[in-house]
Amino acid sequence: MRLPCDVLLTNAHVLTMDDRFSAYEPGSVAIGGHAILAVGDVAAQYEANETIDCAGRVVMPGLVNAHTHAPMTMLRGLADDLRLDVWLMGYVMPVEREFVRPDFVSLGTRLACAEMIRSGINCFADMYYFEDAVAEATAAAGMRALCGQTVLKFPAPDAASFEDSLARAREFIARWKGHPLIVPAPAPHAPYTCTVEILRACAELASEFDVPLHTHLSETMLKSISHYVITGCPSCRG
């Protein structure tokens, strides 16, 4: 007697992420609901509502994009080939303060999700403003994401002050905590845009809700050196 499943992928080159990185050619994948039931030479064991012949194509776990600002697909080409501080402070942040709103963020995230799905990505870690809109668009696309609500020491598109951005992060985390696709997090932007007190407050918020913390570190050689000197690297006696 064969076991039931919703979808059965057959005749595939199946790559896995088990302890031995097993590969099956030809291989099959049995899917039931939102779960993978079995992987390998399993086609004969399952009776499927839908069977898909993969014709030798590769079936593998989805890729993970470990750091994104998904809505910034809308700013692509704004300024290129510039030093980070010039690009960020001189171009991107002024434009964001002028134009970034929830509808901007939603549209940019939907575009980013479509591009990531086409590239084999099904999970990403994001940091931006109006992160509620990022989370909503991501969940609607059926993707998984760690969504970080940005916290800064100066005014941002969605907050007039650090206190406002921290409060927004708290509300965002409380609203999305426990969602099946979205993991909420505070996102202190970077050491050079946050104070030690802000970083500590964000860490305490993450600890309170038992969620990750997402930030920028060592973005460029210049920023790496500056950070170590400011914080007192033992090797440079800063």
Phi and psi restraints in degrees (value plus and minus 20) as a CYANA .aco file:
   2 ARG   PHI    -107.4   -67.4
   2 ARG   PSI     130.3   170.3
   3 LEU   PHI    -102.4   -62.4
   3 LEU   PSI     127.7   167.7
   4 PRO   PHI    -102.4   -62.4
   4 PRO   PSI     128.3   168.3
   5 CYS   PHI    -172.6  -132.6
   5 CYS   PSI     144.2   184.2
   6 ASP   PHI    -101.3   -61.3
   6 ASP   PSI     -68.5   -28.5
   7 VAL   PHI    -152.3  -112.3
   7 VAL   PSI     118.7   158.7
   8 LEU   PHI    -146.1  -106.1
   8 LEU   PSI      95.6   135.6
   9 LEU   PHI    -110.6   -70.6
   9 LEU   PSI     104.2   144.2
  10 THR   PHI    -144.1  -104.1
  10 THR   PSI     147.6   187.6
  11 ASN   PHI      33.4    73.4
  11 ASN   PSI      25.6    65.6
  12 ALA   PHI    -136.7   -96.7
  12 ALA   PSI     137.2   177.2
  13 HIS   PHI    -111.8   -71.8
  13 HIS   PSI      78.1   118.1
  14 VAL   PHI    -114.1   -74.1
  14 VAL   PSI     102.4   142.4
  15 LEU   PHI    -125.1   -85.1
  15 LEU   PSI     118.7   158.7
  16 THR   PHI    -140.9  -100.9
  16 THR   PSI     152.0   192.0
  17 MET   PHI    -140.3  -100.3
  17 MET   PSI      16.5    56.5
  18 ASP   PHI     -98.6   -58.6
  18 ASP   PSI    -196.1  -156.1
  19 ASP   PHI     -81.6   -41.6
  19 ASP   PSI     -44.8    -4.8
  20 ARG   PHI    -128.4   -88.4
  20 ARG   PSI     -13.9    26.1
  21 PHE   PHI      30.8    70.8
  21 PHE   PSI      28.0    68.0
  22 SER   PHI     -81.3   -41.3
  22 SER   PSI     123.8   163.8
  23 ALA   PHI    -146.7  -106.7
  23 ALA   PSI     123.1   163.1
  24 TYR   PHI    -147.9  -107.9
  24 TYR   PSI     104.8   144.8
  25 GLU   PHI    -165.3  -125.3
  25 GLU   PSI      86.2   126.2
  26 PRO   PHI     -99.4   -59.4
  26 PRO   PSI     134.0   174.0
  27 GLY   PHI    -156.7  -116.7
  27 GLY   PSI     151.5   191.5
  28 SER   PHI    -157.3  -117.3
  28 SER   PSI     138.4   178.4
  29 VAL   PHI    -153.0  -113.0
  29 VAL   PSI     103.4   143.4
  30 ALA   PHI    -121.3   -81.3
  30 ALA   PSI     110.3   150.3
  31 ILE   PHI    -143.4  -103.4
  31 ILE   PSI     113.7   153.7
  32 GLY   PHI    -151.7  -111.7
  32 GLY   PSI      98.9   138.9
  33 GLY   PHI      42.6    82.6
  33 GLY   PSI    -142.8  -102.8
  34 HIS   PHI    -123.6   -83.6
  34 HIS   PSI      -4.0    36.0
  35 ALA   PHI    -143.1  -103.1
  35 ALA   PSI     126.8   166.8
  36 ILE   PHI    -104.2   -64.2
  36 ILE   PSI     101.4   141.4
  37 LEU   PHI    -107.3   -67.3
  37 LEU   PSI     -57.9   -17.9
  38 ALA   PHI    -181.0  -141.0
  38 ALA   PSI     131.6   171.6
  39 VAL   PHI    -157.0  -117.0
  39 VAL   PSI     120.0   160.0
  40 GLY   PHI     108.6   148.6
  40 GLY   PSI    -163.7  -123.7
  41 ASP   PHI    -108.5   -68.5
  41 ASP   PSI      50.1    90.1
  42 VAL   PHI    -139.9   -99.9
  42 VAL   PSI     -16.7    23.3
  43 ALA   PHI     -77.5   -37.5
  43 ALA   PSI     -58.2   -18.2
  44 ALA   PHI     -93.0   -53.0
  44 ALA   PSI     -32.1     7.9
  45 GLN   PHI    -110.6   -70.6
  45 GLN   PSI     -30.8     9.2
  46 TYR   PHI    -145.3  -105.3
  46 TYR   PSI     124.6   164.6
  47 GLU   PHI    -129.3   -89.3
  47 GLU   PSI      95.1   135.1
  48 ALA   PHI    -127.2   -87.2
  48 ALA   PSI     128.2   168.2
  49 ASN   PHI     -88.6   -48.6
  49 ASN   PSI     -51.5   -11.5
  50 GLU   PHI    -162.2  -122.2
  50 GLU   PSI     109.6   149.6
  51 THR   PHI    -135.1   -95.1
  51 THR   PSI     110.2   150.2
  52 ILE   PHI    -137.5   -97.5
  52 ILE   PSI     100.3   140.3
  53 ASP   PHI    -103.4   -63.4
  53 ASP   PSI      93.5   133.5
  54 CYS   PHI    -103.0   -63.0
  54 CYS   PSI     -24.3    15.7
  55 ALA   PHI      31.5    71.5
  55 ALA   PSI      21.2    61.2
  56 GLY   PHI      62.3   102.3
  56 GLY   PSI     -16.6    23.4
  57 ARG   PHI     -90.3   -50.3
  57 ARG   PSI     138.6   178.6
  58 VAL   PHI     -98.9   -58.9
  58 VAL   PSI     111.3   151.3
  59 VAL   PHI    -137.6   -97.6
  59 VAL   PSI     101.6   141.6
  60 MET   PHI    -165.8  -125.8
  60 MET   PSI     143.2   183.2
  61 PRO   PHI     -79.3   -39.3
  61 PRO   PSI     127.5   167.5
  62 GLY   PHI     -83.7   -43.7
  62 GLY   PSI     130.9   170.9
  63 LEU   PHI     -99.5   -59.5
  63 LEU   PSI     138.8   178.8
  64 VAL   PHI    -140.0  -100.0
  64 VAL   PSI     105.5   145.5
  65 ASN   PHI    -113.4   -73.4
  65 ASN   PSI      88.9   128.9
  66 ALA   PHI     -99.8   -59.8
  66 ALA   PSI     -27.9    12.1
  67 HIS   PHI    -178.9  -138.9
  67 HIS   PSI      99.2   139.2
  68 THR   PHI    -159.7  -119.7
  68 THR   PSI     141.2   181.2
  69 HIS   PHI    -146.4  -106.4
  69 HIS   PSI      55.8    95.8
  70 ALA   PHI     -71.1   -31.1
  70 ALA   PSI     -63.7   -23.7
  71 PRO   PHI     -85.1   -45.1
  71 PRO   PSI     -34.6     5.4
  72 MET   PHI     -93.4   -53.4
  72 MET   PSI     -18.6    21.4
  73 THR   PHI     -76.8   -36.8
  73 THR   PSI     -46.7    -6.7
  74 MET   PHI     -94.1   -54.1
  74 MET   PSI     -34.6     5.4
  75 LEU   PHI    -128.8   -88.8
  75 LEU   PSI      -9.9    30.1
  76 ARG   PHI     -78.4   -38.4
  76 ARG   PSI     109.7   149.7
  77 GLY   PHI      65.9   105.9
  77 GLY   PSI     -18.2    21.8
  78 LEU   PHI     -80.7   -40.7
  78 LEU   PSI     -65.2   -25.2
  79 ALA   PHI    -178.6  -138.6
  79 ALA   PSI     108.9   148.9
  80 ASP   PHI    -148.5  -108.5
  80 ASP   PSI     141.3   181.3
  81 ASP   PHI      37.3    77.3
  81 ASP   PSI      22.7    62.7
  82 LEU   PHI    -140.6  -100.6
  82 LEU   PSI     138.6   178.6
  83 ARG   PHI     -81.7   -41.7
  83 ARG   PSI     126.0   166.0
  84 LEU   PHI     -72.9   -32.9
  84 LEU   PSI     -69.6   -29.6
  85 ASP   PHI     -85.1   -45.1
  85 ASP   PSI     -55.2   -15.2
  86 VAL   PHI     -87.9   -47.9
  86 VAL   PSI     -65.5   -25.5
  87 TRP   PHI     -82.6   -42.6
  87 TRP   PSI     -65.0   -25.0
  88 LEU   PHI     -95.0   -55.0
  88 LEU   PSI     -74.1   -34.1
  89 MET   PHI    -100.5   -60.5
  89 MET   PSI     -50.6   -10.6
  90 GLY   PHI    -108.1   -68.1
  90 GLY   PSI     -46.1    -6.1
  91 TYR   PHI    -143.3  -103.3
  91 TYR   PSI     -79.7   -39.7
  92 VAL   PHI     -87.5   -47.5
  92 VAL   PSI     -72.8   -32.8
  93 MET   PHI     -83.4   -43.4
  93 MET   PSI     -60.0   -20.0
  94 PRO   PHI     -81.8   -41.8
  94 PRO   PSI     -60.1   -20.1
  95 VAL   PHI     -86.9   -46.9
  95 VAL   PSI     -60.7   -20.7
  96 GLU   PHI     -82.3   -42.3
  96 GLU   PSI     -63.7   -23.7
  97 ARG   PHI     -82.1   -42.1
  97 ARG   PSI     -47.9    -7.9
  98 GLU   PHI    -104.3   -64.3
  98 GLU   PSI     -57.8   -17.8
  99 PHE   PHI    -138.4   -98.4
  99 PHE   PSI     -39.4     0.6
 100 VAL   PHI     -95.8   -55.8
 100 VAL   PSI      99.7   139.7
 101 ARG   PHI    -158.2  -118.2
 101 ARG   PSI     151.2   191.2
 102 PRO   PHI     -74.7   -34.7
 102 PRO   PSI     -59.8   -19.8
 103 ASP   PHI     -88.3   -48.3
 103 ASP   PSI     -56.6   -16.6
 104 PHE   PHI     -80.4   -40.4
 104 PHE   PSI     -67.2   -27.2
 105 VAL   PHI     -85.4   -45.4
 105 VAL   PSI     -62.1   -22.1
 106 SER   PHI     -83.1   -43.1
 106 SER   PSI     -66.7   -26.7
 107 LEU   PHI     -84.5   -44.5
 107 LEU   PSI     -64.8   -24.8
 108 GLY   PHI     -83.0   -43.0
 108 GLY   PSI     -57.7   -17.7
 109 THR   PHI     -88.9   -48.9
 109 THR   PSI     -60.3   -20.3
 110 ARG   PHI     -82.1   -42.1
 110 ARG   PSI     -60.9   -20.9
 111 LEU   PHI     -83.9   -43.9
 111 LEU   PSI     -64.7   -24.7
 112 ALA   PHI     -82.0   -42.0
 112 ALA   PSI     -62.2   -22.2
 113 CYS   PHI     -82.1   -42.1
 113 CYS   PSI     -62.9   -22.9
 114 ALA   PHI     -81.4   -41.4
 114 ALA   PSI     -62.3   -22.3
 115 GLU   PHI     -86.9   -46.9
 115 GLU   PSI     -60.7   -20.7
 116 MET   PHI     -86.8   -46.8
 116 MET   PSI     -62.5   -22.5
 117 ILE   PHI     -80.1   -40.1
 117 ILE   PSI     -62.4   -22.4
 118 ARG   PHI     -84.3   -44.3
 118 ARG   PSI     -42.6    -2.6
 119 SER   PHI    -115.6   -75.6
 119 SER   PSI     -15.2    24.8
 120 GLY   PHI      67.9   107.9
 120 GLY   PSI      -7.8    32.2
 121 ILE   PHI    -114.5   -74.5
 121 ILE   PSI     110.3   150.3
 122 ASN   PHI    -144.4  -104.4
 122 ASN   PSI     -14.5    25.5
 123 CYS   PHI    -171.6  -131.6
 123 CYS   PSI     119.8   159.8
 124 PHE   PHI    -169.7  -129.7
 124 PHE   PSI     142.0   182.0
 125 ALA   PHI    -132.5   -92.5
 125 ALA   PSI     105.5   145.5
 126 ASP   PHI    -142.1  -102.1
 126 ASP   PSI     134.4   174.4
 127 MET   PHI    -163.2  -123.2
 127 MET   PSI      99.3   139.3
 128 TYR   PHI    -184.0  -144.0
 128 TYR   PSI    -188.9  -148.9
 129 TYR   PHI    -115.8   -75.8
 129 TYR   PSI     140.8   180.8
 130 PHE   PHI      27.8    67.8
 130 PHE   PSI      30.9    70.9
 131 GLU   PHI     -85.4   -45.4
 131 GLU   PSI     -37.9     2.1
 132 ASP   PHI     -76.4   -36.4
 132 ASP   PSI     -62.8   -22.8
 133 ALA   PHI     -87.7   -47.7
 133 ALA   PSI     -55.1   -15.1
 134 VAL   PHI     -83.3   -43.3
 134 VAL   PSI     -67.8   -27.8
 135 ALA   PHI     -82.5   -42.5
 135 ALA   PSI     -63.2   -23.2
 136 GLU   PHI     -83.6   -43.6
 136 GLU   PSI     -65.0   -25.0
 137 ALA   PHI     -87.1   -47.1
 137 ALA   PSI     -57.0   -17.0
 138 THR   PHI     -86.7   -46.7
 138 THR   PSI     -67.0   -27.0
 139 ALA   PHI     -82.7   -42.7
 139 ALA   PSI     -57.7   -17.7
 140 ALA   PHI     -84.6   -44.6
 140 ALA   PSI     -50.6   -10.6
 141 ALA   PHI    -100.5   -60.5
 141 ALA   PSI     -28.2    11.8
 142 GLY   PHI      59.7    99.7
 142 GLY   PSI      -4.0    36.0
 143 MET   PHI    -114.9   -74.9
 143 MET   PSI     143.2   183.2
 144 ARG   PHI    -123.9   -83.9
 144 ARG   PSI     127.0   167.0
 145 ALA   PHI    -177.7  -137.7
 145 ALA   PSI     126.2   166.2
 146 LEU   PHI    -111.2   -71.2
 146 LEU   PSI      96.9   136.9
 147 CYS   PHI    -129.8   -89.8
 147 CYS   PSI      97.6   137.6
 148 GLY   PHI    -125.1   -85.1
 148 GLY   PSI     104.3   144.3
 149 GLN   PHI    -102.7   -62.7
 149 GLN   PSI      99.1   139.1
 150 THR   PHI     -86.1   -46.1
 150 THR   PSI     118.8   158.8
 151 VAL   PHI    -146.1  -106.1
 151 VAL   PSI     109.2   149.2
 152 LEU   PHI    -152.8  -112.8
 152 LEU   PSI     143.1   183.1
 153 LYS   PHI    -107.2   -67.2
 153 LYS   PSI     -24.2    15.8
 154 PHE   PHI    -152.2  -112.2
 154 PHE   PSI     149.7   189.7
 155 PRO   PHI     -76.6   -36.6
 155 PRO   PSI     122.6   162.6
 156 ALA   PHI    -146.9  -106.9
 156 ALA   PSI     151.2   191.2
 157 PRO   PHI     -76.3   -36.3
 157 PRO   PSI     -48.6    -8.6
 158 ASP   PHI    -134.4   -94.4
 158 ASP   PSI     -11.1    28.9
 159 ALA   PHI    -175.7  -135.7
 159 ALA   PSI     116.3   156.3
 160 ALA   PHI    -102.4   -62.4
 160 ALA   PSI     -36.6     3.4
 161 SER   PHI    -175.6  -135.6
 161 SER   PSI     150.5   190.5
 162 PHE   PHI     -77.8   -37.8
 162 PHE   PSI     -63.5   -23.5
 163 GLU   PHI     -80.2   -40.2
 163 GLU   PSI     -60.4   -20.4
 164 ASP   PHI     -85.2   -45.2
 164 ASP   PSI     -63.0   -23.0
 165 SER   PHI     -87.7   -47.7
 165 SER   PSI     -56.3   -16.3
 166 LEU   PHI     -87.9   -47.9
 166 LEU   PSI     -60.5   -20.5
 167 ALA   PHI     -84.2   -44.2
 167 ALA   PSI     -59.1   -19.1
 168 ARG   PHI     -84.4   -44.4
 168 ARG   PSI     -60.5   -20.5
 169 ALA   PHI     -81.7   -41.7
 169 ALA   PSI     -63.0   -23.0
 170 ARG   PHI     -80.9   -40.9
 170 ARG   PSI     -66.6   -26.6
 171 GLU   PHI     -83.7   -43.7
 171 GLU   PSI     -60.5   -20.5
 172 PHE   PHI     -82.9   -42.9
 172 PHE   PSI     -66.5   -26.5
 173 ILE   PHI     -82.9   -42.9
 173 ILE   PSI     -64.3   -24.3
 174 ALA   PHI     -82.2   -42.2
 174 ALA   PSI     -55.8   -15.8
 175 ARG   PHI     -92.7   -52.7
 175 ARG   PSI     -56.0   -16.0
 176 TRP   PHI    -124.8   -84.8
 176 TRP   PSI     -27.0    13.0
 177 LYS   PHI     -77.8   -37.8
 177 LYS   PSI     108.0   148.0
 178 GLY   PHI      71.2   111.2
 178 GLY   PSI     -19.7    20.3
 179 HIS   PHI     -87.1   -47.1
 179 HIS   PSI     122.4   162.4
 180 PRO   PHI     -88.1   -48.1
 180 PRO   PSI     -40.5    -0.5
 181 LEU   PHI    -134.9   -94.9
 181 LEU   PSI     -45.4    -5.4
 182 ILE   PHI    -131.9   -91.9
 182 ILE   PSI     109.6   149.6
 183 VAL   PHI    -128.8   -88.8
 183 VAL   PSI      92.3   132.3
 184 PRO   PHI    -101.7   -61.7
 184 PRO   PSI     134.7   174.7
 185 ALA   PHI    -177.7  -137.7
 185 ALA   PSI     133.0   173.0
 186 PRO   PHI     -98.0   -58.0
 186 PRO   PSI     127.3   167.3
 187 ALA   PHI    -153.4  -113.4
 187 ALA   PSI      60.1   100.1
 188 PRO   PHI     -81.6   -41.6
 188 PRO   PSI     104.4   144.4
 189 HIS   PHI     -76.9   -36.9
 189 HIS   PSI     -74.2   -34.2
 190 ALA   PHI    -191.3  -151.3
 190 ALA   PSI     142.8   182.8
 191 PRO   PHI     -78.2   -38.2
 191 PRO   PSI     -51.2   -11.2
 192 TYR   PHI    -107.3   -67.3
 192 TYR   PSI     -25.5    14.5
 193 THR   PHI    -137.6   -97.6
 193 THR   PSI     -15.2    24.8
 194 CYS   PHI    -152.9  -112.9
 194 CYS   PSI     133.0   173.0
 195 THR   PHI    -110.9   -70.9
 195 THR   PSI     149.0   189.0
 196 VAL   PHI     -79.0   -39.0
 196 VAL   PSI     -58.6   -18.6
 197 GLU   PHI     -84.0   -44.0
 197 GLU   PSI     -59.1   -19.1
 198 ILE   PHI     -86.5   -46.5
 198 ILE   PSI     -64.1   -24.1
 199 LEU   PHI     -81.0   -41.0
 199 LEU   PSI     -60.7   -20.7
 200 ARG   PHI     -86.8   -46.8
 200 ARG   PSI     -61.2   -21.2
 201 ALA   PHI     -83.6   -43.6
 201 ALA   PSI     -58.7   -18.7
 202 CYS   PHI     -88.4   -48.4
 202 CYS   PSI     -60.2   -20.2
 203 ALA   PHI     -82.9   -42.9
 203 ALA   PSI     -60.4   -20.4
 204 GLU   PHI     -86.5   -46.5
 204 GLU   PSI     -56.7   -16.7
 205 LEU   PHI     -85.2   -45.2
 205 LEU   PSI     -64.1   -24.1
 206 ALA   PHI     -81.8   -41.8
 206 ALA   PSI     -61.0   -21.0
 207 SER   PHI     -86.7   -46.7
 207 SER   PSI     -60.0   -20.0
 208 GLU   PHI     -79.3   -39.3
 208 GLU   PSI     -62.7   -22.7
 209 PHE   PHI    -115.7   -75.7
 209 PHE   PSI     -22.4    17.6
 210 ASP   PHI      37.1    77.1
 210 ASP   PSI      33.1    73.1
 211 VAL   PHI    -146.7  -106.7
 211 VAL   PSI     144.1   184.1
 212 PRO   PHI     -89.5   -49.5
 212 PRO   PSI     154.5   194.5
 213 LEU   PHI    -148.4  -108.4
 213 LEU   PSI     114.2   154.2
 214 HIS   PHI    -139.5   -99.5
 214 HIS   PSI     107.8   147.8
 215 THR   PHI    -170.1  -130.1
 215 THR   PSI     155.2   195.2
 216 HIS   PHI    -120.1   -80.1
 216 HIS   PSI     117.2   157.2
 217 LEU   PHI    -164.1  -124.1
 217 LEU   PSI     121.0   161.0
 218 SER   PHI      32.1    72.1
 218 SER   PSI      30.6    70.6
 219 GLU   PHI     -89.6   -49.6
 219 GLU   PSI     -56.5   -16.5
 220 THR   PHI    -159.5  -119.5
 220 THR   PSI     148.9   188.9
 221 MET   PHI     -79.9   -39.9
 221 MET   PSI     -59.7   -19.7
 222 LEU   PHI     -82.7   -42.7
 222 LEU   PSI     -66.8   -26.8
 223 LYS   PHI     -87.2   -47.2
 223 LYS   PSI     -55.6   -15.6
 224 SER   PHI     -82.4   -42.4
 224 SER   PSI     -66.8   -26.8
 225 ILE   PHI     -83.8   -43.8
 225 ILE   PSI     -65.8   -25.8
 226 SER   PHI     -80.3   -40.3
 226 SER   PSI     -62.3   -22.3
 227 HIS   PHI     -83.1   -43.1
 227 HIS   PSI     -64.8   -24.8
 228 TYR   PHI     -87.6   -47.6
 228 TYR   PSI     -56.3   -16.3
 229 VAL   PHI     -87.0   -47.0
 229 VAL   PSI     -63.2   -23.2
 230 ILE   PHI     -85.0   -45.0
 230 ILE   PSI     -61.4   -21.4
 231 THR   PHI    -108.9   -68.9
 231 THR   PSI     -26.0    14.0
 232 GLY   PHI      68.3   108.3
 232 GLY   PSI      42.5    82.5
 233 CYS   PHI     -85.7   -45.7
 233 CYS   PSI     107.7   147.7
 234 PRO   PHI     -76.6   -36.6
 234 PRO   PSI     -52.9   -12.9
 235 SER   PHI     -94.3   -54.3
 235 SER   PSI     -41.1    -1.1
 236 CYS   PHI    -131.3   -91.3
 236 CYS   PSI     -19.0    21.0
 237 ARG   PHI      34.3    74.3
 237 ARG   PSI      14.3    54.3
